[in-house]
Amino acid sequence: MLRRAPQPDPRREGSGGTAPSAVTIDAILSSPDVVALRISAREALDALRRVSRMPAGGIGLAFHEGGERELIPEGADTTVRGVVEVFAARTSPTAVAVRIDRLVSADAYPVEVRLQVRVRVGSDPGDLTSLRERLSDAGGVVRREAIAAEFAGSMKTALADVAASMPMSELATDAGRRRMTETAQRELERAAFLCGLIVDVSPEPEVYSEAYDRACRAAEHAEQRRRQHEADAALRDARRAEHAREIEQYASLLSKLDRMTTEHPEARRADLIRRFAEPERARLYEGMLARQRTARRTEFVVAAAGDEVLLFSPSDGGAPSRRIVLRGEAGPPRSVRFVAADKGLRMLLVGAATGVYLVDLERGEILQARTVSATPPSVKGGFNSAALAGGCILASHSELGLHRWSQDDLEAFSTPVIPDRTAGASSVRAVQVCGGELYCAAGGTVLAWGVAETSPGTVRELRGARSVITALCATEALGVFAGTADGSLLHWEGPNEDRPVELHLGRSRPVESVSVVESEGLTRVIFTDTSPAVHARVLGDTVSWRYEASGQTLRRAAAAEDVIAAVTELRDRLMWFDALDPNRPVAVVHVARDFGHTIQDVCLAPVA
Protein backbone atom coordinates (compact mmCIF):
# COMPACT_ATOMS: atom_id res chain seq x y z
CA MET A 1 0.00 0.00 0.00
CA LEU A 2 1.36 3.39 -1.02
CA ARG A 3 1.67 5.98 1.74
CA ARG A 4 1.47 9.67 1.11
CA ALA A 5 4.66 11.45 2.11
CA PRO A 6 4.14 13.72 5.15
CA GLN A 7 3.56 17.33 4.14
CA PRO A 8 5.75 20.02 5.74
CA ASP A 9 4.06 22.25 8.30
CA PRO A 10 4.02 25.78 6.87
CA ARG A 11 4.27 27.05 10.44
CA ARG A 12 7.60 25.29 11.04
CA GLU A 13 11.01 25.25 9.45
CA GLY A 14 14.05 23.08 10.00
CA SER A 15 13.96 19.75 11.78
CA GLY A 16 14.35 20.99 15.34
CA GLY A 17 10.94 22.69 15.60
CA THR A 18 12.43 25.99 16.85
CA ALA A 19 10.35 29.13 16.70
CA PRO A 20 10.65 30.84 13.30
CA SER A 21 11.77 34.41 12.83
CA ALA A 22 10.25 37.08 10.57
CA VAL A 23 12.17 35.59 7.65
CA THR A 24 10.11 32.41 8.14
CA ILE A 25 6.90 34.41 7.73
CA ASP A 26 8.28 35.66 4.43
CA ALA A 27 9.05 32.10 3.34
CA ILE A 28 5.60 30.91 4.34
CA LEU A 29 3.82 33.69 2.49
CA SER A 30 5.87 32.95 -0.63
CA SER A 31 4.43 29.40 -0.73
CA PRO A 32 1.91 29.23 -3.62
CA ASP A 33 -0.62 27.27 -1.57
CA VAL A 34 -0.69 29.54 1.50
CA VAL A 35 -2.65 32.80 1.42
CA ALA A 36 -2.57 33.73 5.13
CA LEU A 37 -1.76 32.28 8.56
CA ARG A 38 -2.21 32.94 12.26
CA ILE A 39 0.98 33.27 14.36
CA SER A 40 1.17 33.42 18.14
CA ALA A 41 3.08 36.30 19.74
CA ARG A 42 5.84 33.93 20.82
CA GLU A 43 6.37 32.70 17.27
CA ALA A 44 6.35 36.23 15.89
CA LEU A 45 8.90 37.45 18.47
CA ASP A 46 12.25 38.80 17.27
CA ALA A 47 14.35 37.74 20.29
CA LEU A 48 16.86 40.57 19.87
CA ARG A 49 14.51 43.49 19.31
CA ARG A 50 11.25 42.14 20.78
CA VAL A 51 9.35 43.43 17.75
CA SER A 52 7.45 41.72 14.92
CA ARG A 53 8.26 42.84 11.39
CA MET A 54 5.90 42.22 8.49
CA PRO A 55 7.94 41.14 5.45
CA ALA A 56 7.61 42.66 2.00
CA GLY A 57 4.57 41.36 0.13
CA GLY A 58 2.67 40.78 3.34
CA ILE A 59 0.11 42.52 5.48
CA GLY A 60 -0.87 41.67 9.03
CA LEU A 61 -3.32 42.23 11.83
CA ALA A 62 -2.14 42.14 15.45
CA PHE A 63 -4.63 41.09 18.13
CA HIS A 64 -3.94 42.61 21.62
CA GLU A 65 -4.86 41.22 24.99
CA GLY A 66 -7.60 43.79 25.44
CA GLY A 67 -9.24 42.87 22.14
CA GLU A 68 -7.79 45.77 20.18
CA ARG A 69 -6.68 45.17 16.58
CA GLU A 70 -3.68 46.80 14.94
CA LEU A 71 -3.01 46.78 11.17
CA ILE A 72 0.61 45.96 10.26
CA PRO A 73 1.51 47.17 6.72
CA GLU A 74 4.26 45.41 4.79
CA GLY A 75 7.76 46.16 6.10
CA ALA A 76 6.41 47.73 9.33
CA ASP A 77 7.42 46.74 12.85
CA THR A 78 5.16 46.33 15.80
CA THR A 79 6.06 45.69 19.40
CA VAL A 80 5.06 42.31 20.69
CA ARG A 81 4.15 43.62 24.11
CA GLY A 82 0.48 42.89 24.79
CA VAL A 83 0.05 41.07 21.43
CA VAL A 84 -1.41 37.54 21.62
CA GLU A 85 -1.58 36.80 17.91
CA VAL A 86 -0.54 38.10 14.49
CA PHE A 87 -2.59 37.21 11.41
CA ALA A 88 -0.36 37.62 8.32
CA ALA A 89 -1.54 37.50 4.69
CA ARG A 90 0.09 37.96 1.32
CA THR A 91 -0.79 41.03 -0.71
CA SER A 92 -0.06 39.62 -4.17
CA PRO A 93 -2.96 38.06 -6.14
CA THR A 94 -3.55 34.33 -5.76
CA ALA A 95 -4.83 32.08 -8.57
CA VAL A 96 -7.63 29.79 -7.40
CA ALA A 97 -9.20 27.00 -9.48
CA VAL A 98 -12.89 26.63 -8.64
CA ARG A 99 -14.88 23.57 -9.72
CA ILE A 100 -18.62 23.23 -9.17
CA ASP A 101 -19.85 19.78 -10.19
CA ARG A 102 -23.02 17.68 -9.87
CA LEU A 103 -25.18 20.27 -11.56
CA VAL A 104 -27.90 18.94 -13.88
CA SER A 105 -29.29 20.57 -17.01
CA ALA A 106 -33.00 20.66 -17.86
CA ASP A 107 -32.51 17.64 -20.15
CA ALA A 108 -30.74 15.65 -17.40
CA TYR A 109 -27.13 16.03 -18.53
CA PRO A 110 -24.56 16.24 -15.69
CA VAL A 111 -22.96 19.70 -15.79
CA GLU A 112 -19.72 21.02 -14.36
CA VAL A 113 -18.63 24.67 -14.11
CA ARG A 114 -14.95 25.58 -13.90
CA LEU A 115 -13.47 29.00 -13.10
CA GLN A 116 -9.94 30.34 -12.85
CA VAL A 117 -10.14 33.17 -10.29
CA ARG A 118 -7.46 35.67 -9.20
CA VAL A 119 -8.13 37.11 -5.75
CA ARG A 120 -6.21 39.22 -3.27
CA VAL A 121 -6.67 39.94 0.41
CA GLY A 122 -8.36 43.22 1.32
CA SER A 123 -6.23 45.75 3.23
CA ASP A 124 -8.92 46.72 5.72
CA PRO A 125 -8.81 45.20 9.24
CA GLY A 126 -12.36 43.98 8.68
CA ASP A 127 -11.25 42.09 5.56
CA LEU A 128 -8.42 40.39 7.42
CA THR A 129 -10.74 39.54 10.31
CA SER A 130 -13.30 37.98 7.93
CA LEU A 131 -10.61 35.95 6.18
CA ARG A 132 -9.23 34.74 9.52
CA GLU A 133 -12.60 33.72 10.91
CA ARG A 134 -14.10 32.08 7.81
CA LEU A 135 -11.21 30.28 6.14
CA SER A 136 -8.49 29.48 8.70
CA ASP A 137 -8.04 25.75 9.21
CA ALA A 138 -7.31 24.08 12.56
CA GLY A 139 -3.66 25.05 12.23
CA GLY A 140 -4.50 28.68 11.55
CA VAL A 141 -3.54 28.54 7.84
CA VAL A 142 -5.66 29.86 4.95
CA ARG A 143 -4.96 27.82 1.83
CA ARG A 144 -6.03 28.15 -1.77
CA GLU A 145 -8.05 24.94 -1.48
CA ALA A 146 -10.15 26.47 1.32
CA ILE A 147 -10.91 29.51 -0.83
CA ALA A 148 -11.87 27.27 -3.77
CA ALA A 149 -14.16 25.16 -1.58
CA GLU A 150 -15.80 28.27 -0.05
CA PHE A 151 -16.42 29.80 -3.47
CA ALA A 152 -17.80 26.53 -4.89
CA GLY A 153 -20.17 26.06 -1.98
CA SER A 154 -21.40 29.65 -2.12
CA MET A 155 -22.00 29.59 -5.88
CA LYS A 156 -23.46 26.11 -6.31
CA THR A 157 -27.13 26.79 -5.55
CA ALA A 158 -27.41 29.74 -7.93
CA LEU A 159 -25.50 27.97 -10.72
CA ALA A 160 -27.59 24.82 -10.22
CA ASP A 161 -30.74 26.90 -10.76
CA VAL A 162 -29.33 28.29 -14.01
CA ALA A 163 -28.31 24.82 -15.24
CA ALA A 164 -31.71 23.35 -14.41
CA SER A 165 -33.54 26.12 -16.25
CA MET A 166 -32.36 25.23 -19.75
CA PRO A 167 -31.23 22.21 -21.79
CA MET A 168 -27.54 21.56 -22.31
CA SER A 169 -27.73 22.60 -25.94
CA GLU A 170 -28.87 26.06 -24.78
CA LEU A 171 -26.28 26.24 -22.01
CA ALA A 172 -23.64 25.72 -24.69
CA THR A 173 -24.82 28.76 -26.69
CA ASP A 174 -23.54 32.32 -26.24
CA ALA A 175 -26.76 33.29 -24.46
CA GLY A 176 -26.53 30.34 -22.08
CA ARG A 177 -22.88 31.00 -21.33
CA ARG A 178 -23.62 34.71 -20.78
CA ARG A 179 -26.32 33.92 -18.22
CA MET A 180 -24.05 31.43 -16.45
CA THR A 181 -21.23 34.00 -16.45
CA GLU A 182 -23.40 36.77 -14.99
CA THR A 183 -24.63 34.47 -12.22
CA ALA A 184 -21.16 33.14 -11.47
CA GLN A 185 -19.62 36.62 -11.29
CA ARG A 186 -22.39 37.94 -9.04
CA GLU A 187 -22.14 35.01 -6.63
CA LEU A 188 -18.36 35.11 -6.72
CA GLU A 189 -18.25 38.79 -5.75
CA ARG A 190 -20.63 38.08 -2.88
CA ALA A 191 -18.62 35.11 -1.61
CA ALA A 192 -15.33 37.00 -1.91
CA PHE A 193 -16.71 39.99 0.01
CA LEU A 194 -17.82 37.77 2.90
CA CYS A 195 -14.32 36.29 3.07
CA GLY A 196 -12.48 39.61 2.98
CA LEU A 197 -11.18 38.96 -0.54
CA ILE A 198 -11.21 41.08 -3.67
CA VAL A 199 -11.66 39.54 -7.14
CA ASP A 200 -8.95 40.96 -9.38
CA VAL A 201 -10.53 40.09 -12.75
CA SER A 202 -14.06 38.81 -13.33
CA PRO A 203 -13.61 35.27 -14.68
CA GLU A 204 -15.33 33.63 -17.65
CA PRO A 205 -16.63 30.27 -16.41
CA GLU A 206 -16.30 27.14 -18.53
CA VAL A 207 -19.52 25.10 -18.69
CA TYR A 208 -18.70 21.47 -19.37
CA SER A 209 -20.65 18.21 -19.66
CA GLU A 210 -18.73 15.08 -20.58
CA ALA A 211 -21.96 13.16 -21.22
CA TYR A 212 -23.24 15.92 -23.53
CA ASP A 213 -19.91 16.02 -25.35
CA ARG A 214 -20.10 12.25 -25.87
CA ALA A 215 -23.65 12.55 -27.16
CA CYS A 216 -22.59 15.35 -29.53
CA ARG A 217 -19.65 13.32 -30.80
CA ALA A 218 -21.89 10.29 -31.32
CA ALA A 219 -24.45 12.42 -33.16
CA GLU A 220 -21.72 13.99 -35.29
CA HIS A 221 -20.26 10.56 -36.05
CA ALA A 222 -23.71 9.27 -37.00
CA GLU A 223 -24.25 12.29 -39.23
CA GLN A 224 -20.86 11.74 -40.87
CA ARG A 225 -21.77 8.09 -41.47
CA ARG A 226 -25.11 9.15 -42.91
CA ARG A 227 -23.46 11.66 -45.23
CA GLN A 228 -20.82 9.10 -46.19
CA HIS A 229 -23.52 6.52 -46.86
CA GLU A 230 -25.42 8.99 -49.02
CA ALA A 231 -22.22 9.93 -50.84
CA ASP A 232 -21.35 6.27 -51.39
CA ALA A 233 -24.86 5.56 -52.61
CA ALA A 234 -24.73 8.56 -54.94
CA LEU A 235 -21.33 7.43 -56.22
CA ARG A 236 -22.62 3.90 -56.80
CA ASP A 237 -25.67 5.26 -58.59
CA ALA A 238 -23.44 7.49 -60.70
CA ARG A 239 -21.20 4.57 -61.55
CA ARG A 240 -24.17 2.41 -62.45
CA ALA A 241 -25.58 5.18 -64.60
CA GLU A 242 -22.22 5.73 -66.25
CA HIS A 243 -21.82 2.01 -66.76
CA ALA A 244 -25.32 1.80 -68.26
CA ARG A 245 -24.50 4.69 -70.59
CA GLU A 246 -21.30 2.98 -71.67
CA ILE A 247 -23.11 -0.29 -72.31
CA GLU A 248 -25.76 1.61 -74.26
CA GLN A 249 -23.10 3.42 -76.27
CA TYR A 250 -21.52 0.11 -77.19
CA ALA A 251 -24.82 -1.64 -77.90
CA SER A 252 -24.28 -0.92 -81.58
CA LEU A 253 -20.81 -2.46 -81.32
CA LEU A 254 -22.30 -5.57 -79.72
CA SER A 255 -24.90 -5.73 -82.48
CA LYS A 256 -22.15 -5.35 -85.04
CA LEU A 257 -20.19 -8.11 -83.32
CA ASP A 258 -23.26 -10.37 -83.40
CA ARG A 259 -23.64 -9.74 -87.14
CA MET A 260 -19.97 -10.48 -87.72
CA THR A 261 -20.31 -13.72 -85.77
CA THR A 262 -23.30 -14.71 -87.91
CA GLU A 263 -21.50 -13.80 -91.13
CA HIS A 264 -18.31 -15.63 -90.11
CA PRO A 265 -19.40 -18.70 -88.13
CA GLU A 266 -15.99 -20.24 -88.59
CA ALA A 267 -14.30 -17.42 -86.64
CA ARG A 268 -14.03 -17.36 -82.86
CA ARG A 269 -15.78 -14.42 -81.22
CA ALA A 270 -12.59 -13.48 -79.39
CA ASP A 271 -10.77 -13.23 -82.74
CA LEU A 272 -13.47 -10.94 -84.10
CA ILE A 273 -13.31 -8.70 -81.04
CA ARG A 274 -9.60 -8.19 -81.55
CA ARG A 275 -10.40 -6.25 -84.72
CA PHE A 276 -11.60 -3.36 -82.51
CA ALA A 277 -9.36 -0.84 -80.72
CA GLU A 278 -8.37 -1.69 -77.12
CA PRO A 279 -10.77 0.76 -75.37
CA GLU A 280 -13.62 -0.57 -77.51
CA ARG A 281 -12.58 -4.14 -76.80
CA ALA A 282 -12.68 -3.51 -73.04
CA ARG A 283 -16.23 -2.14 -73.28
CA LEU A 284 -17.27 -5.00 -75.54
CA TYR A 285 -15.95 -7.53 -73.04
CA GLU A 286 -17.81 -5.79 -70.22
CA GLY A 287 -20.96 -5.71 -72.32
CA MET A 288 -20.63 -9.40 -73.08
CA LEU A 289 -20.14 -10.25 -69.41
CA ALA A 290 -23.15 -8.16 -68.37
CA ARG A 291 -25.34 -9.58 -71.12
CA GLN A 292 -24.39 -13.18 -70.34
CA ARG A 293 -25.19 -13.02 -66.62
CA THR A 294 -28.70 -14.29 -66.07
CA ALA A 295 -28.62 -15.65 -62.51
CA ARG A 296 -26.42 -15.99 -59.48
CA ARG A 297 -23.84 -18.74 -59.94
CA THR A 298 -22.14 -18.72 -56.51
CA GLU A 299 -24.00 -19.83 -53.37
CA PHE A 300 -21.21 -19.51 -50.78
CA VAL A 301 -17.87 -17.84 -50.27
CA VAL A 302 -16.07 -20.48 -48.18
CA ALA A 303 -13.18 -19.65 -45.82
CA ALA A 304 -11.13 -22.09 -43.75
CA ALA A 305 -10.14 -20.42 -40.47
CA GLY A 306 -9.08 -21.87 -37.13
CA ASP A 307 -10.89 -25.16 -36.56
CA GLU A 308 -13.90 -24.38 -38.73
CA VAL A 309 -15.13 -23.53 -42.20
CA LEU A 310 -17.15 -20.31 -42.58
CA LEU A 311 -19.80 -20.06 -45.32
CA PHE A 312 -20.79 -16.53 -46.39
CA SER A 313 -23.53 -15.55 -48.79
CA PRO A 314 -22.09 -13.32 -51.58
CA SER A 315 -25.06 -10.98 -51.20
CA ASP A 316 -24.51 -10.49 -47.45
CA GLY A 317 -21.34 -9.01 -45.95
CA GLY A 318 -22.28 -9.68 -42.35
CA ALA A 319 -22.20 -12.86 -40.30
CA PRO A 320 -21.60 -16.19 -42.02
CA SER A 321 -24.67 -18.08 -43.18
CA ARG A 322 -23.26 -21.25 -41.66
CA ARG A 323 -20.25 -22.47 -39.68
CA ILE A 324 -18.89 -26.02 -39.89
CA VAL A 325 -16.62 -27.03 -37.02
CA LEU A 326 -13.80 -29.48 -37.87
CA ARG A 327 -12.25 -30.94 -34.72
CA GLY A 328 -11.19 -34.35 -35.95
CA GLU A 329 -7.97 -36.27 -35.67
CA ALA A 330 -6.63 -34.70 -38.87
CA GLY A 331 -6.23 -31.37 -37.06
CA PRO A 332 -7.25 -27.83 -38.07
CA PRO A 333 -7.93 -26.91 -41.73
CA ARG A 334 -5.17 -25.66 -44.02
CA SER A 335 -6.94 -25.64 -47.43
CA VAL A 336 -10.47 -25.99 -48.79
CA ARG A 337 -11.95 -26.93 -52.19
CA PHE A 338 -15.47 -27.54 -53.44
CA VAL A 339 -16.13 -30.87 -55.16
CA ALA A 340 -19.30 -32.28 -56.72
CA ALA A 341 -19.72 -36.06 -56.58
CA ASP A 342 -22.19 -38.46 -58.15
CA LYS A 343 -25.90 -38.33 -57.28
CA GLY A 344 -25.75 -34.59 -56.66
CA LEU A 345 -23.67 -34.82 -53.50
CA ARG A 346 -21.93 -31.49 -52.86
CA MET A 347 -18.85 -31.65 -50.67
CA LEU A 348 -15.92 -29.70 -49.34
CA LEU A 349 -12.51 -31.34 -49.48
CA VAL A 350 -10.45 -29.87 -46.66
CA GLY A 351 -6.70 -30.32 -46.33
CA ALA A 352 -5.73 -30.37 -42.66
CA ALA A 353 -2.62 -30.46 -40.47
CA THR A 354 -2.08 -34.24 -40.66
CA GLY A 355 -4.66 -35.41 -43.18
CA VAL A 356 -7.90 -34.50 -44.95
CA TYR A 357 -11.62 -34.12 -44.25
CA LEU A 358 -14.44 -34.91 -46.65
CA VAL A 359 -17.40 -32.76 -45.58
CA ASP A 360 -21.04 -32.83 -46.69
CA LEU A 361 -21.71 -29.21 -47.63
CA GLU A 362 -25.48 -29.39 -47.21
CA ARG A 363 -25.54 -31.07 -43.78
CA GLY A 364 -22.20 -29.80 -42.47
CA GLU A 365 -21.14 -33.32 -41.45
CA ILE A 366 -17.68 -34.87 -41.69
CA LEU A 367 -18.05 -37.85 -44.03
CA GLN A 368 -14.44 -38.96 -43.73
CA ALA A 369 -11.42 -37.87 -41.68
CA ARG A 370 -8.22 -39.43 -43.00
CA THR A 371 -4.67 -39.13 -41.68
CA VAL A 372 -1.16 -40.18 -42.57
CA SER A 373 0.31 -43.06 -40.61
CA ALA A 374 2.85 -40.93 -38.77
CA THR A 375 4.01 -37.33 -38.92
CA PRO A 376 7.57 -36.52 -37.82
CA PRO A 377 7.67 -33.81 -35.13
CA SER A 378 9.77 -31.60 -37.40
CA VAL A 379 7.02 -31.43 -40.05
CA LYS A 380 5.14 -28.12 -40.07
CA GLY A 381 2.21 -26.72 -42.00
CA GLY A 382 -0.36 -29.11 -43.43
CA PHE A 383 -1.92 -30.44 -46.62
CA ASN A 384 -2.17 -27.42 -48.88
CA SER A 385 -4.59 -28.91 -51.45
CA ALA A 386 -6.71 -31.99 -52.05
CA ALA A 387 -8.61 -33.64 -54.91
CA LEU A 388 -10.98 -36.56 -55.59
CA ALA A 389 -10.08 -38.90 -58.44
CA GLY A 390 -10.70 -42.57 -59.27
CA GLY A 391 -12.24 -43.43 -55.91
CA CYS A 392 -9.32 -41.90 -54.05
CA ILE A 393 -8.56 -38.77 -52.09
CA LEU A 394 -5.25 -37.17 -52.98
CA ALA A 395 -3.57 -34.39 -51.01
CA SER A 396 -0.29 -32.48 -51.36
CA HIS A 397 2.06 -31.47 -48.56
CA SER A 398 5.28 -29.51 -49.13
CA GLU A 399 7.24 -31.70 -46.71
CA LEU A 400 5.42 -35.05 -46.87
CA GLY A 401 4.87 -34.99 -50.63
CA LEU A 402 1.76 -36.38 -52.33
CA HIS A 403 -0.49 -38.87 -50.48
CA ARG A 404 -3.49 -40.97 -51.49
CA TRP A 405 -6.34 -42.55 -49.48
CA SER A 406 -8.89 -45.05 -50.78
CA GLN A 407 -12.43 -43.78 -50.23
CA ASP A 408 -13.67 -47.33 -49.69
CA ASP A 409 -11.13 -48.47 -47.09
CA LEU A 410 -11.85 -46.07 -44.24
CA GLU A 411 -9.37 -47.70 -41.85
CA ALA A 412 -6.36 -47.53 -44.14
CA PHE A 413 -3.67 -44.90 -43.79
CA SER A 414 -2.37 -43.03 -46.80
CA THR A 415 0.18 -44.24 -49.30
CA PRO A 416 2.72 -41.96 -51.01
CA VAL A 417 2.24 -41.17 -54.71
CA ILE A 418 5.20 -40.68 -57.10
CA PRO A 419 7.61 -40.20 -54.18
CA ASP A 420 10.55 -40.41 -56.59
CA ARG A 421 9.29 -37.24 -58.32
CA THR A 422 8.44 -35.25 -55.18
CA ALA A 423 11.34 -36.21 -52.90
CA GLY A 424 13.69 -33.29 -52.43
CA ALA A 425 11.30 -30.75 -54.01
CA SER A 426 11.24 -27.41 -52.20
CA SER A 427 7.44 -27.58 -52.22
CA VAL A 428 4.66 -29.91 -53.34
CA ARG A 429 1.30 -28.26 -53.84
CA ALA A 430 -1.86 -27.64 -55.87
CA VAL A 431 -2.93 -31.23 -56.61
CA GLN A 432 -6.02 -31.22 -58.88
CA VAL A 433 -7.83 -33.34 -61.44
CA CYS A 434 -8.74 -32.19 -64.95
CA GLY A 435 -9.73 -34.07 -68.10
CA GLY A 436 -8.81 -37.50 -66.80
CA GLU A 437 -5.40 -36.39 -65.57
CA LEU A 438 -3.98 -35.46 -62.19
CA TYR A 439 -1.72 -32.44 -61.82
CA CYS A 440 0.48 -31.10 -59.05
CA ALA A 441 3.46 -28.77 -58.71
CA ALA A 442 6.77 -30.03 -57.32
CA GLY A 443 9.33 -27.26 -56.97
CA GLY A 444 9.52 -25.53 -60.34
CA THR A 445 7.92 -28.37 -62.33
CA VAL A 446 4.32 -29.32 -63.09
CA LEU A 447 3.69 -33.09 -62.94
CA ALA A 448 0.79 -34.77 -64.78
CA TRP A 449 -0.35 -38.41 -65.04
CA GLY A 450 -3.52 -40.39 -65.77
CA VAL A 451 -6.20 -40.71 -63.11
CA ALA A 452 -6.63 -44.41 -63.88
CA GLU A 453 -2.98 -45.17 -63.08
CA THR A 454 -2.86 -46.51 -59.52
CA SER A 455 0.93 -46.57 -59.73
CA PRO A 456 1.81 -43.87 -62.23
CA GLY A 457 4.41 -45.07 -64.65
CA THR A 458 4.29 -42.28 -67.19
CA VAL A 459 4.49 -38.85 -65.62
CA ARG A 460 4.61 -35.80 -67.86
CA GLU A 461 6.70 -32.85 -66.76
CA LEU A 462 5.94 -29.26 -67.70
CA ARG A 463 9.14 -27.33 -67.29
CA GLY A 464 10.44 -23.84 -68.01
CA ALA A 465 9.56 -22.00 -64.79
CA ARG A 466 12.45 -19.88 -63.46
CA SER A 467 11.41 -20.33 -59.82
CA VAL A 468 9.18 -22.41 -57.56
CA ILE A 469 5.60 -22.83 -58.75
CA THR A 470 3.25 -21.33 -56.16
CA ALA A 471 -0.15 -21.65 -57.91
CA LEU A 472 -1.60 -23.97 -60.54
CA CYS A 473 -4.75 -24.21 -62.67
CA ALA A 474 -5.22 -26.97 -65.27
CA THR A 475 -7.95 -26.73 -67.94
CA GLU A 476 -9.16 -29.27 -70.51
CA ALA A 477 -9.16 -27.06 -73.59
CA LEU A 478 -6.76 -24.24 -72.81
CA GLY A 479 -3.78 -25.98 -71.23
CA VAL A 480 -2.11 -25.37 -67.88
CA PHE A 481 -1.59 -22.04 -66.09
CA ALA A 482 0.86 -21.53 -63.22
CA GLY A 483 2.13 -18.74 -61.00
CA THR A 484 5.67 -18.64 -59.65
CA ALA A 485 7.52 -17.30 -56.62
CA ASP A 486 9.15 -14.58 -58.74
CA GLY A 487 5.73 -13.29 -59.85
CA SER A 488 5.51 -14.77 -63.35
CA LEU A 489 2.27 -16.11 -64.81
CA LEU A 490 2.99 -19.00 -67.19
CA HIS A 491 0.85 -20.83 -69.76
CA TRP A 492 1.59 -24.25 -71.26
CA GLU A 493 -0.54 -25.07 -74.30
CA GLY A 494 -0.20 -27.92 -76.77
CA PRO A 495 2.76 -30.27 -77.02
CA ASN A 496 5.38 -27.70 -76.02
CA GLU A 497 6.19 -28.76 -72.46
CA ASP A 498 9.47 -26.91 -71.99
CA ARG A 499 8.74 -23.36 -73.15
CA PRO A 500 5.64 -21.83 -71.53
CA VAL A 501 4.25 -18.48 -72.63
CA GLU A 502 4.78 -15.76 -70.02
CA LEU A 503 1.44 -13.99 -69.66
CA HIS A 504 2.57 -11.73 -66.83
CA LEU A 505 6.10 -10.58 -66.11
CA GLY A 506 7.35 -11.32 -62.61
CA ARG A 507 8.02 -8.45 -60.18
CA SER A 508 9.46 -10.52 -57.33
CA ARG A 509 5.99 -10.80 -55.79
CA PRO A 510 4.78 -14.42 -55.72
CA VAL A 511 1.65 -15.35 -57.63
CA GLU A 512 -0.30 -17.23 -54.93
CA SER A 513 -3.45 -18.10 -56.90
CA VAL A 514 -4.57 -18.62 -60.51
CA SER A 515 -8.10 -19.24 -61.81
CA VAL A 516 -9.49 -19.48 -65.34
CA VAL A 517 -13.08 -18.41 -65.93
CA GLU A 518 -14.71 -19.12 -69.31
CA SER A 519 -18.02 -17.71 -70.48
CA GLU A 520 -19.48 -17.66 -74.00
CA GLY A 521 -16.12 -17.68 -75.73
CA LEU A 522 -14.55 -15.13 -73.36
CA THR A 523 -11.71 -16.51 -71.22
CA ARG A 524 -10.31 -14.53 -68.32
CA VAL A 525 -7.23 -15.52 -66.32
CA ILE A 526 -7.64 -14.25 -62.75
CA PHE A 527 -4.65 -14.16 -60.40
CA THR A 528 -3.09 -12.48 -57.38
CA ASP A 529 0.54 -11.38 -57.16
CA THR A 530 0.77 -10.14 -53.54
CA SER A 531 -0.32 -6.64 -54.54
CA PRO A 532 -3.36 -4.53 -53.52
CA ALA A 533 -5.56 -5.97 -56.31
CA VAL A 534 -6.85 -9.09 -57.99
CA HIS A 535 -5.83 -9.09 -61.66
CA ALA A 536 -8.07 -10.34 -64.46
CA ARG A 537 -6.91 -10.41 -68.07
CA VAL A 538 -8.50 -11.67 -71.24
CA LEU A 539 -6.58 -14.63 -72.61
CA GLY A 540 -5.04 -13.71 -75.93
CA ASP A 541 -5.62 -9.99 -75.46
CA THR A 542 -4.01 -7.09 -73.59
CA VAL A 543 -7.27 -5.99 -71.95
CA SER A 544 -7.21 -6.43 -68.18
CA TRP A 545 -9.00 -5.32 -65.00
CA ARG A 546 -7.82 -4.66 -61.44
CA TYR A 547 -10.17 -5.49 -58.59
CA GLU A 548 -8.92 -2.94 -56.07
CA ALA A 549 -8.68 -3.92 -52.39
CA SER A 550 -8.47 -0.38 -50.92
CA GLY A 551 -4.77 -0.64 -50.13
CA GLN A 552 -4.90 -4.15 -48.61
CA THR A 553 -2.28 -6.51 -50.04
CA LEU A 554 -3.93 -9.70 -51.28
CA ARG A 555 -2.48 -13.20 -50.98
CA ARG A 556 -4.86 -15.45 -52.88
CA ALA A 557 -8.23 -15.45 -54.62
CA ALA A 558 -10.96 -17.74 -55.92
CA ALA A 559 -13.04 -16.78 -58.96
CA ALA A 560 -16.32 -17.63 -60.69
CA GLU A 561 -18.39 -15.90 -63.36
CA ASP A 562 -20.22 -13.72 -60.82
CA VAL A 563 -17.94 -13.49 -57.75
CA ILE A 564 -14.24 -13.02 -57.04
CA ALA A 565 -13.19 -13.66 -53.41
CA ALA A 566 -9.78 -12.79 -51.94
CA VAL A 567 -7.78 -13.13 -48.72
CA THR A 568 -5.38 -10.43 -47.50
CA GLU A 569 -1.66 -11.06 -47.10
CA LEU A 570 -1.99 -10.98 -43.30
CA ARG A 571 -4.79 -13.57 -43.60
CA ASP A 572 -6.98 -11.41 -41.37
CA ARG A 573 -9.62 -10.18 -43.85
CA LEU A 574 -11.85 -11.83 -46.43
CA MET A 575 -13.40 -9.78 -49.22
CA TRP A 576 -15.33 -10.44 -52.38
CA PHE A 577 -16.18 -8.50 -55.53
CA ASP A 578 -18.97 -8.53 -58.05
CA ALA A 579 -17.16 -9.79 -61.15
CA LEU A 580 -18.68 -6.89 -63.12
CA ASP A 581 -17.48 -4.19 -60.71
CA PRO A 582 -13.71 -4.05 -60.11
CA ASN A 583 -13.79 -0.68 -58.34
CA ARG A 584 -14.45 -1.85 -54.79
CA PRO A 585 -15.37 -5.03 -52.92
CA VAL A 586 -18.99 -5.84 -52.19
CA ALA A 587 -18.04 -6.88 -48.66
CA VAL A 588 -15.01 -7.02 -46.35
CA VAL A 589 -15.13 -9.34 -43.32
CA HIS A 590 -12.50 -8.98 -40.57
CA VAL A 591 -12.30 -12.70 -39.81
CA ALA A 592 -9.34 -12.50 -37.40
CA ARG A 593 -11.09 -9.85 -35.28
CA ASP A 594 -14.61 -11.28 -35.43
CA PHE A 595 -13.81 -15.00 -35.18
CA GLY A 596 -10.40 -15.07 -33.50
CA HIS A 597 -8.55 -16.97 -36.25
CA THR A 598 -6.59 -16.17 -39.40
CA ILE A 599 -7.76 -17.42 -42.80
CA GLN A 600 -5.97 -20.42 -44.29
CA ASP A 601 -7.75 -20.69 -47.65
CA VAL A 602 -10.81 -19.64 -49.64
CA CYS A 603 -12.96 -21.24 -52.33
CA LEU A 604 -16.38 -20.71 -53.95
CA ALA A 605 -19.31 -23.13 -53.78
CA PRO A 606 -21.65 -22.86 -56.79
CA VAL A 607 -25.43 -22.86 -56.60
CA ALA A 608 -26.82 -26.40 -56.78
Secondary structure, DSSP 4 states (H G I P E B T S, - for coil): ---PPPPPPTT--SSS-PPP-HHHHHHHHTSTTEEEEEEEHHHH--TTT-EEEPPTTEEEEEEETTS-EEEE-TT-EEE-TTEEEEEEEE-S-EEEEEEEEEEE-TTS-EEEEEEEEEEEE-SSHHHHHHHHHHH--TTSEEEHHHHHHHHHHHHHHHHHHHHHTS-HHHHTSHHHHHHHHHHHHHHHHHHHHHTTEEEEE---PEEE-HHHHHHHHHHHHHHHHHHHHHHHHHHHHHHHHHHHHHHHHTHHHHHHHHHHHHH-TTS-HHHHHTTS-HHHHHHHHHHHHHHH--S--EEEEEEEETTEEEEE-TT--SS-SEEEE--STT-SEEEEEEEE-GGG-EEEEEEESSEEEEEETTTTEEEEEEE-S---TT--S---EEEEETTEEEEEETTTEEEEEESS-TT---EEESHHHHTT-S-EEEEEEETTEEEEEETTEEEEEETT-SS----EEE---SS-EEEEEEETTTEEEEEETTS-EEEE-TT--S--EEEE---SS---EEEEEEETTEEEEEEE-SSSEEEEEETTSS-EEEEE-TT--EEEEEE-SSEEEEEETTS-EEEEEETT--SS-SEEEEHHHHHSS-EEEEEEEE--
